[in-house]
Amino acid sequence: MGRLAGKSVIITGAGSGIGRAASLLFTKEGAQLIAVDRTEGVNETVELVRKAGGTAEAVMADAGSEDDVKGFIAKAVSAYGKLDGIWANAGISGGLVPLPEQTPEHWQEILRVNLIGPFLAIKHAMPHMIKQGHGAIVCTASVAGLKSGASGHPYAASKAGVISLVQTTAYSLSGTGVRINAVCPGLIETGMTKPVFDNAKQRGTDHKIGQLNPLKRAGQPHELATMGLFLLSDEASYVNGQAFPVDGGLTASMPYAGKPI
């Protein structure tokens, strides 16, 4: 039996990167999946899942739109009869725009997708899970929400907001049997971070990627997916209200550039 056998799960941002890796892993572990993304990539993800023998349906939707969120949650309940887990993973970076050049509209879009999106997922998943007496929610935050220096201002603020949302929601769900946690990726090689990797390759400094963490490398999407799998599985039945860095040890200390022992 797989670790998510028989569970109905939604993953947003499933069209690429962490969301795609999680879709493949979760369905391999027995999940019945609703894969959500606003790009055509979600159809490619579901095709890969089905080729691997998994169960999944694709929904093209905007994770920051309340009507869309209502729609894909209703889809999961309709297709599979219940909702056991949701990973609110969709997000955008917003780039590195100097603070004096940032606009309210720039901030609003990043907050809409990165913070309001998880809020909407929580808001509309909760009633189904509370009625069942069980359920697990995971939100993608970031090390940028824990410490400065990892991103632009609005992205960092949005991810700090996700961490706070997870912590406060855990207490709002007291006694319901529903758990919520966050994962905080470090530098992971995805479509969002592609410019970082491309620029490093062009400069000939790609060997320095990840040099600030003790593992001295970037992470891969499947390494985040395994943390999400744990948090949505029954193995994490006593894990609640936490934010877990998956960053090669980056946030374990202040940046350190000394020689290894």
N, C-alpha and C positions, 0 to 999 in steps of 0.2 A: 504493500500500500504506500502511495506517495504521501508526502508531508502535508499536502493540501487536497488530498483525495476527497472528492465530492463537494468541495467548497466553491461557492460562487464568488468570483473576485472581479473587480474593476481596476484597471490601470490606466491612468491618464498620461499623456505624453508618450504613448506606446508606439509611435511611429518611427522611433530611432533611439539610439543610445541606451541609457539606463532602462527606459520603458520597454524597449524591444528585448533587451537581455532578460528583464524580469518576466516578460510575457512568455518567452521560450522556456525559462526555468520553471515558472509557476505551473504551466500546463504540463510540463514533463513530470511535475510532482502531483499531478492529478486535478489541478484547478480547472473549473469551467470559467472561461474568461470573456469579459467584455473589454476589448482593446479600444481606447479612445485617443484620437489625435485630430488636430485640425488640418493635417496634411494627408496626402495620398499614401504616405509611408505606412499608415496604419493598415492599409489593405495588404501591403507587402509583408508586414509583420504577421498578420493572420494567415496569409498563405504559407509562410515559413512554419508557423505553429501547426497547421493542418498537415503539411508534408511530414512533420515529425510525429504525427499521430495524435496531436492534442486537439482540444475542443475550444474554439474561440469564435467570436463574432466581432466584426469591425464596426465602429461608429465614428463618423467624422463629425466632430463637435468642438466647440470652443469651451475650454475648461473654466473660463472666466465669465461665462454667460449663464445666468440662473436658469433660463429656459432650457438651454442645452444640458446642463447638469441634471435637471429634473428628468429630461428625456433619457439620458443614458443610464441613470439609476433605475428608472422604470423599465428600461430594456432588460437590465440584468434580472430584475425580479420576475418579469414576464417570461424570459427565456429559461431561467433556471429555478424559479419558484422561491428564491430567497436571495439575500445578500450577506455573505459572510465576511467579506473583506474589501477594502478599497485602498489603493495607493494613489494619493493625490500627488502625482509626480510632475505634471506639466509645468514648464517654466520658461522664461526668456531672460537673457542676460542684460540687454539694454546697452551693451558696449561700455567703453571707458570714455565717457563724455566729461570734460572738465566741469567742475561745479558751477562756475559762472555762466556756462553755456547751457546748463540743464534747464528744461522748461517744466511747468506743472503738468503739461500733457505727457511728457516723457515719463515722469514719475507715476502719473495716473495709470498709464498702460502697464508698466511693470508691476505696480501694486495690484492692478486688476487681475492679471494672470497669476502672479506668484503668491499673493496673499489672499485676495478675495476668492480666487479659485479654490484653494484648500478649505476656506471657510464654507463655501457653497457645498463642496463635497461632504464635509462634516454635517452641515445643516440638514441635507436631504438624505444622507445615509443613516443618520441617527435613528429616525423613527422606525425604520425597518429592523435595525439591529436591536433596539430596545424592546421591540415587540417580541423578537425571538429570544431575548435574554442573553444574547452573546453577539460578538462581532469584533473585528479589529480594523483599525484605521492607521495608515502610515502616511506621513507627509514628507515630502522632500524639502529639507531646509538647505543649509550649506555651512561650511566652516566660516564663510563670510558673514554669517549671522552670529557667530561666536566671537570673532576677533576681526580687527580691521586689517586692511592691506591685501585682501583677497579678491576685491572686485570694485565696481563702481558704487557710488553712494546709494542710489535707489535700489539696486539689487541687494546690497548688504542689508539695508533697512527692511526690505520685503522679507528676507530670510530670517532676520532677527524676529520679525513679526510672526513668522510661521512657528518658530520655537516657542514664543510666548503663547500663541494660539493653542498649541499642543498641550502645554503645561496647564493652562487655565481650563481647557476643555476636559482634561482628565478629571478634574474636580466637578465639572458640570455633569459628568457621566457617572458620578459616584453611585454605587449600588446597582448599576444597570447591567453589569457583566460585559460592558463594551470597553475595550482598551484603545488607547491612542498613543502613538510614538512618532518620533521624527528621525530621519537619517540626515546626516550632515556630510555630504561628499566634499572631499578635497579636490585636487586637480585630477579630473577624470577625462579620458580621451573620448569625447563625444562630438556631435555636430556643433554644439554650443561652444566648445573650447577649440574647435578646429583652427580658428585664426591664430591662437597661441602656438599651436604645434606647427602650423604652416610657416609662421614668421620665424620661429626658431630654426626650422630646417633651411629657410632661405638665408639666414645669417650664419648657418653652420654651427649653431649652439644647441642643437636638439639634444646633445649629450648632457646638457645642464638641466633639462626639464625634470622637475621634481627634486632638485638638489637640496631644497630647504627641509625636506622631511627625512627622518632616519632611514627609511627604505630606499631613498635616493632614486625614486622613479615616480611616474604618474600611475594612476589607477586605471583599471579597465571596467567597463559597464557591468560585467558579470560579478565583479567584486562588490558592487553595491546591491545587485540583485539578490545575492546570497543573504545579506543583512535584512533586506525586505522580506525574503522568504521566512527567515526566522521569526521576525516580528509579527507576521500575519499567521504563523502556524501556532498550533496548540502548545508547542514547546516553549513559547514565550507567554504562557498564561498568567505569569505573575510580573510581567514587565509592562509598565504603564507610566505615561507622562514624562518620558525621557527623550533626550536628543543625543543620538549616537554619532560621533565623528567616524567617518571611514576615510582616512586621509593619510595613511602611511605613518602616522605619528606626528603630523605637522602641529597640531594644537596641544601636544603634550608639553611643549616648552615654548619659550621665546625663540625666535629664529637663531640658529647656531651654525656657524660656518667653519668650525674647527676641524682638525684632522680626526679621523676615526681612531678609536683605541685599538 
